[in-house]
Amino acid sequence: MWSGWEMRSYYAPSDPHGHEQPPLIQDSILGFGLRPYRGGNQAINDWVFDVVTDNIGGAVPDFNALVTFLPDTRARVVSALWTPGQLSLELEINVPREQIELQIIHVESARSPQARLATSGAFELEIPDDTRELLIYLVHKSGECIMHVHLRSVYDSFGHVPVDLITKSRAERDLRRGEGDQIEFKPFISPRDPKEGEIVDTVIAFANTAGGRIYVGVADRDASPQGIRGLLQAFKGEGAETAGCSLR
């Protein structure tokens, strides 16, 4: 699909006589539900090498080269989940622990990077609230970087992290922090209750700003979940099971 300008790649192979060929003309790379790209090299950098670039003709690493990768079994990050104020990590270390160090950079944070000996298993680490991105490294005592994981925002994850775990971690954090510009608590509200309008107003307000999350079944005075008893009281015990399903 042409967009009114000519897009060219800097890759220009020579013909058999050694004469350089004209740059290759690239078309846009488009896909339903995917970010559009102005050229193939731009898409390859993003999809394959995790490098975001606006240079449509930028070089692609190891282009026209045969590259062989041997997996490094000394250590790896099995999974990583960044939730507000916390990083949940699972590591697999297959060499003596004193040989591998875990290093974490909190991008744009005033706090210094973290560094500690890496150990196998799952654990949590505190992350400063002013962190914008997380860079996670496993470094061998020789100075070699064995593995690198980049988390670009809160709730970003690496590896197999169940969706329900992400949802649970987000909800627990929101309940601890309380209401704010993007978090609202509402108690259970029976059908046709005048307070139903408050939920509609909140949805509209979130939709017109930066978005947000509404927790129905949480007391707004102290952020305490009301549980099944609160649900039964709101619906006076009639059809509570069906109502509970509709409120999830």
Helices and strands as residue ranges (DSSP letters): H 40-47, E 75-83, E 86-93, G 97-99, E 100-107, E 114-117, E 121-126, E 133-140, E 145-151, E 157-159, H 163-177, E 183-186, H 196-207, E 213-216, H 227-234, H 240-246
